[in-house]
Amino acid sequence: MSARFVAKSHARAQTGTMADLWSPRGLSWPELVKRTCRSSWEDEVFGQAARLAFYYFLGIFPAILLLLLLLDTFGSIGPELRNTLLDSFQQIFPRGASALIAKTTGELNARAVVGTGALWAALGAAWATLNGTWAMMVGLNRAYEVKEERRLWRIVTIAFGLAISFGVMGLIALGAMFYGSRAWTIVSRHLGLHNLSVLPWRVIQWWVIIMLLLFCFASLYRFGPNLKDRRWRWSTPGAVVAIVLWVGSTVLLRIYQEHFSSSKRIYGELEPVATLLLWLYFTGAAILIGGEANSEIEKAAAEGHPDRRRP
């Protein structure tokens, strides 16, 4: 057997493995959508998403306070990092929600103190985040049709580990946006393109955010539910579904808020709060629906579904 043949065979195997990570592995996409919609309704995904939205709404502002305290330790670049954080909020959140978070962030920054206040903020953020992650794990167990048989300490450890990993991914995204923006400015000045459009950089920023979210969602699907056989190839298709739903719902909510919304006349001053809760609700629903998609892919593969596509 020649070395060239072995190299080609290895390359084909690697290509097939990478393709498996993104494919529905046994179902056509229309059939997967049909099955996922039915199972999402049966498993009451949207009710569980409301539970997630409540916990993460309680945890988001203590977490921002801790983040501001952390950014203050960076010295001269702390204010720039804070501005980058606010800019990222404006890009991700709908208009009303981003304005609420920006206003609250300014108030927290004015009152932020170390000591007892930071301790209570840490406890509040940990309690709400752990409960939200735990609720997400419960929803994923329902999606995968498995019972929770892990010990309490193991559940808490996994929930805490997932929450910490999401926080680290958020800090990495913040750092990438901050230093990437600096690099973009330096390059434009070096090339003499002072009027260089920021649109390409915005696209790069969104790609960084999406790739980090893809990794976070795949990690959640791999470690969240009580599954004995965990494989990345069973996690990534649902992560792709969740990313598409999250980006789509975020964009549609932003368009609705800017052009068609009458919620200001209905909720008055509480309109930004309602918008933030609605965004968190859609985010939780997207994550759980991605888990339902992964579950349907696994079941179809185990059943030898007639709609399977041969490699």
N, C-alpha and C positions, 0 to 999 in steps of 0.2 A: 504493500500500500504506500503510495507516494506521499511525501510531506505536503505537497500542494493539495492533495485530496483531503488529507486530515485537516489542514487549515480551513479549507472550504466547508467541510462538515462541521467543524467547531464554530465557524462564523454563522452558519445556518442555524445551529442549535442556540447560539446566543441571541440571534434575531428572533427566533421563535419564542425564547423565554421572555424577552422584552415585550414581544407582541402579546403574550399571555397576560402580562401585568395590566394591560389596558383593555383587553377584549372581554365580552360577557361570557366567554367560555361555555358555550353550549346553547345559548339562546340568541335569537336575533334581537336587535334593539327594540323593535315594535313589541315583540312578545315580552321582553323584559319590562318595558314600560307598563304594559297591561297587567302583568303579574304584580309589579311593585305597587301600582295604584290600588289594586284590590287588597293586598296584604297591609298596606299602610292604613286603609280605612278600617280593616278588621282589627288591627292592633292599636287603634286610637292614637295614632302618631301625633295628631294636632293637639289633643288634650295633654299629652306628655310634653309637647313643645311649649305649651303655656306654663307648665311647671318649671321648665328650664328657664324660660324668660323671667319668671319671678325671682329665682335664685340669683341669676346672673345680673339682674338689675340691682339687687341688693349688694352684690359684690363688686360691681364695676367702679363705684366711686371710692370706696376704701382702697381698692387696688391702685387707682390713679393717684391717691394721696401717697401711698408707699412709693410709687414710681417717681413722683415729684421729689420726695425725700432722697431717693437714690440719685436722681439727676443732679441734685444740689451738691452731691459729693464730687462731681466731675469738675468743679472749679469754673474756669473761664468758659468752657464749652457747654456748661449746664444750661444757660439760657438758650443757646442755639439748639440743643437737643430738645428743649421744651417746645420751641417753635416748630421743629420738625415733627414732634408728636402731635401738636395741634393741627399742622398741615395734613398729616396722615388721617386724623379724625375727619377733616373736611372732605377728604377724598373717599373715605370708606362709608361713613355714616350719611344718612339722608340729611337734608338741610336743617330741619328743626332739631334733630337729635345732635348733630355736630355743634350747633349753636349752644344747645343746653350744656353739652360736655365742655365746650370752650369756656362758657361763663362759670360753670362749677369749678373747672380747673383753676381759673383765676382766683376764685374765692378760697379754694383749698390752699393754693400757693400762698395767699396772704395770711392764712391762719395756721399753716403747717408748722408744727413744732415737734421736736424729738422728745422722747420720754414716754409718758403715759398715753398721750394722744396717738403716737405711733404704734404703741402696743395694742390699744383698742382697735385701731385701724387694721393691724395685722390679723387680730383675732376675728374681726368682722369679715374681712376679705377671705380668710381661710375657711370660716364656717360656711359662708355663702357659696364659695367656689367648690368646696368639697361636696356640699349638698347638691349643687348643680351637676357636678361630674358624676356623682352617685346616681342621680336621677337619669342621667344619660346612659349609664351602664344598665340600669333597670330597663330602660326603653330598648336598648340593644339586645338584652336577654330575651325580651318579648319578641323582637324582630327575628332573632335566630331560633326561637322556640326552644330555649333551654332554661332550666331552673338554676337559680343562684345557690350553689352548694359550697362556695368558698367561705373560709372563716372570716369573721368580722375584721380581724387585723389585716388580713390579706386584701380585702376589699378596700379598706381605708388606705393601705399602702399603695395600691394600684391607682386609686383616685387621686391621692396626693402626688404620685409620680407623674400622672398624666397632666395634672394642673401645673406642676412645676415645669414640665417640658413645654407646655403651651406658653407659659410665661417666658421661658428662655427663647423660644422661637419668636415671640413678640419683640424681645430685646434685640435679637439678631436682625429682624426686619427693620427696627428703628435705626440701628447702627448702619445697616446697608443703605437706607434712605438718606441718612445724614451725610455719610462719607461719599456716597454716590453723587449727591447733590454738589458737594464740594468739588469732586473730581470733574463733574460736568461743567461747572463754572470755570475751573482752571483750563480745561481743554478748549472751551469756547474763547477764553481770553488769549490763550496761546496761539490759536488759529486765526485770531482777529475777527471772530464771528460774534460780535457783541449782541447782535440781534437774533442769535440762534434760538430757534423755537424750543420751548420746553416740552412739547408734545412727545417727542421720542423718549425723553427721560421719564415722563409720566407713564408711558407704556412699559418701560423697563421696571419701574416701581411696581406696577400692577402685576407683572410677571413674577417678580420676587415674592410678592404677597401671596399670589396664587400657588406657587410652588411650595412655599412654607406651609400654607394651609393644606395642600395636598398631602404633605408628609404628616401633618398633625392628624388629619382625618384618617389616614391609613393606619397610623399608630393607635388611634382610638378604636377602630374596628378590629384591630389585631389583639389588643390587650383588654379592651373594655368588657366584652361579653364573656361568659363562662364557657369558653370553647377549649376542648382538649387539643385539637389539631389546628394550630394557628400557622397560616402561611400568608406571606405578603401578596401572593397572586390572588388570594380570595379577598383582599382588602382594597386593592387599588381601583377596581372598577366602580365600587360604591363611592370611593373617594372622588372619582371623576364626576359621578352623578351629583354628589353633594356640592362640589365646586360649581358645576353648571347651574344648579338650582340656586345656590347662594348668590352668585354673581347676577343671575337673571332677576331674582327677587330684589336685590339691592338696587339695580339699575331701574327696574320698574317702579319701585317705591320712591326713588329719587325723582323720576319723571312725574309721577303722580303728585308728589308733594309740591313740586315747582310749578305745575301747570293746571292741575285739575282738583286739587284738594280743597275741601270746604271744612276741614277739621278745626281750623282756627275759630270759625264761628260756632262750632259745636263744643269744643273743649276749652276755648279761651286760652288762658295762660298755661293750662296743662297740656296744650297741643304738643310741645316738644317731648314731654314725658310719654305721651301716648305714642308718638312716632318712634321713640327709642324702644319702648316695649314691643311695638309691632315689628321692628327690625330684629330684635332679639328672638321674637317668636318665629319669624321666618328662618332665622339662622338655625335655631334648634330643630325646626321641621326639616330643613335641608339635610342636616346631619343624620337624623333618624331615618329619613327616606333613603339616604345612601346606605344605611345599614340594612334596610329592607331589601334593597337591590342586591347587596352582597348575599343575603340569605337566599333569595330566589335563585341566584346563580349557582350557589352550592347545592340547593335541592334539585335543580334541573340536571346538574352534572351527575349527582348520585342516582337519579332516576333513569338516566339515559334518555333524555327528552328527545322526541323525534325531530325537533327543530334544531338540533345540534349541528354545528358547522364543522366539517372535517378540516384538520390542519393541512 
